[in-house]
Each structure stands twice: as C-alpha cells, then as structure tokens.
Amino acid sequence: MNPEDRIYGLVSLAKKAGKIAGGAYMVETSIKNGKSRLVILAGDISERSGKHFKDMCSYRHVPVYAFSDMETLGHAIGKEYRAAVSVNDDGFAKAIKELLLQMCKEDMGGNSADGKKDK
C-alpha cells in the first residue's frame, strides 16, 4: 500500500475514533483551543484561506501540510468537500506526519538532507 492510501486510511480511522475536526470553522476552533496536533490543507484551497491557516498554525506551533484535494480529503472523512482537516490525537498525528514526510522524500528522489542518495 502506498503512503497516500495509508494517509487516507489513517485519516478515516481517526475520524471514526472522533479525533478529527473537518471544515474551516471546526479546524480553526481546534487550533485556537489547543486541540489540534496536525493540520492537513487541501492542495486546491484558496490562497487566502491557506495563508490564514498557515499563519494560525505557525503562531500556535501546529504542523501544517498540504495534501490531496478538497474532494478526496472530504471523502476520507465521510463528507463532500473539506479544505482543511485537523488531527486532534498525538498518535494519529505522528503516524500521518511520518507518511507525509516519507512522500515528500520520495518526491525529491530519495535524497536525504545532506544531498546524498538514501539506500
């Protein structure tokens, strides 16, 4: 199973466990209340909304990643469209973050931070 499918699976599982806030208002509330451990923004979110969430997450030291699109991200949590999703559990957030970082590493050709090819 590729990392992208695993991320969707974890997001779906976190939703079933009640550890997800989906949609702009709910995500913003989770961030402001200190519940958010990771924020996932859809890749096709508007520039203004993306900046708003990134600034809010930066201020409150919450990791934020762009992933997928609004339709697919929404379907992962059983909704139509969602521009943003907040993961409100440390375990789920850690697992999803590792997969997102793995995807970034693969997109860059498997190079590590020092520029050497990983084995």
C-alpha positions as CSV (number, residue, x, y, z in Angstrom):
1,M,0.0,0.0,0.0
2,N,1.4,3.4,-1.0
3,P,1.8,6.2,1.6
4,E,-1.0,8.2,0.1
5,D,-3.5,5.4,0.6
6,R,-2.2,4.8,4.1
7,I,-2.7,8.5,5.0
8,Y,-6.3,8.3,3.8
9,G,-6.8,5.2,5.9
10,L,-5.4,6.8,9.0
11,V,-7.5,10.0,8.5
12,S,-10.6,7.8,8.1
13,L,-9.7,5.8,11.2
14,A,-9.1,8.9,13.2
15,K,-12.5,10.3,12.1
16,K,-14.1,7.1,13.3
17,A,-12.3,7.5,16.6
18,G,-13.6,11.0,17.0
19,K,-10.1,12.5,16.7
20,I,-10.7,14.6,13.5
21,A,-12.2,18.1,13.0
22,G,-13.1,18.8,9.4
23,G,-14.0,22.0,7.7
24,A,-12.7,25.5,8.1
25,Y,-14.6,26.6,11.2
26,M,-14.1,23.3,13.1
27,V,-10.4,23.3,12.3
28,E,-10.0,26.9,13.3
29,T,-11.7,26.1,16.6
30,S,-9.5,23.1,17.2
31,I,-6.3,25.2,16.6
32,K,-7.4,28.0,18.8
33,N,-8.5,25.6,21.6
34,G,-5.1,23.9,21.6
35,K,-6.6,20.5,20.5
36,S,-5.0,20.3,17.0
37,R,-1.8,18.2,16.7
38,L,-1.6,18.4,12.9
39,V,-3.5,20.3,10.2
40,I,-3.9,19.0,6.6
41,L,-4.8,21.6,4.0
42,A,-6.2,20.5,0.6
43,G,-3.9,21.4,-2.2
44,D,-6.6,23.3,-4.0
45,I,-7.5,25.5,-1.1
46,S,-7.7,29.2,-1.9
47,E,-4.5,31.2,-1.4
48,R,-6.1,33.4,1.2
49,S,-7.5,30.6,3.3
50,G,-4.3,28.7,3.0
51,K,-2.3,31.7,4.3
52,H,-4.9,32.1,7.1
53,F,-4.4,28.5,8.3
54,K,-0.7,28.5,7.9
55,D,-0.3,31.7,9.9
56,M,-2.6,30.4,12.6
57,C,-0.7,27.1,12.8
58,S,2.7,28.9,12.8
59,Y,1.6,31.1,15.7
60,R,0.4,28.1,17.7
61,H,3.3,25.8,16.7
62,V,1.0,23.3,14.9
63,P,2.5,21.4,12.0
64,V,0.6,22.0,8.7
65,Y,0.8,20.2,5.4
66,A,-0.8,20.5,2.0
67,F,-2.1,17.2,0.8
68,S,-4.6,15.9,-1.7
69,D,-7.6,18.0,-2.9
70,M,-10.8,19.1,-1.2
71,E,-13.0,16.4,-2.7
72,T,-10.7,13.5,-1.8
73,L,-9.9,14.9,1.6
74,G,-13.6,15.3,2.3
75,H,-14.4,11.7,1.2
76,A,-11.7,10.4,3.6
77,I,-13.7,11.7,6.5
78,G,-17.1,10.9,5.0
79,K,-18.0,14.3,3.8
80,E,-18.4,16.0,0.4
81,Y,-15.6,18.7,0.3
82,R,-13.2,19.8,3.0
83,A,-10.5,22.4,2.6
84,A,-8.9,21.6,5.9
85,V,-8.7,18.8,8.5
86,S,-7.3,18.9,12.0
87,V,-5.9,15.7,13.6
88,N,-6.6,16.0,17.3
89,D,-4.6,13.0,18.6
90,D,-0.9,12.7,19.1
91,G,-0.7,9.1,17.9
92,F,-2.6,9.7,14.6
93,A,-0.8,13.0,14.0
94,K,2.6,11.3,14.4
95,A,1.8,8.5,12.1
96,I,0.3,10.8,9.4
97,K,3.2,13.2,9.7
98,E,5.7,10.4,9.1
99,L,3.9,9.3,6.0
100,L,3.6,12.9,4.7
101,L,7.4,13.3,5.2
102,Q,8.0,10.0,3.5
103,M,6.0,11.1,0.5
104,C,8.0,14.4,0.3
105,K,11.2,12.5,0.5
106,E,10.1,10.2,-2.3
107,D,9.0,13.2,-4.5
108,M,12.5,14.6,-4.1
109,G,14.1,11.4,-5.5
110,G,15.0,9.8,-2.2
111,N,17.7,12.3,-1.4
112,S,18.5,13.0,2.3
113,A,19.1,16.4,3.7
114,D,22.8,16.2,3.0
115,G,22.2,15.6,-0.7
116,K,23.4,12.0,-0.7
117,K,21.2,9.3,-2.2
118,D,19.4,7.2,0.5
119,K,20.0,3.4,0.4
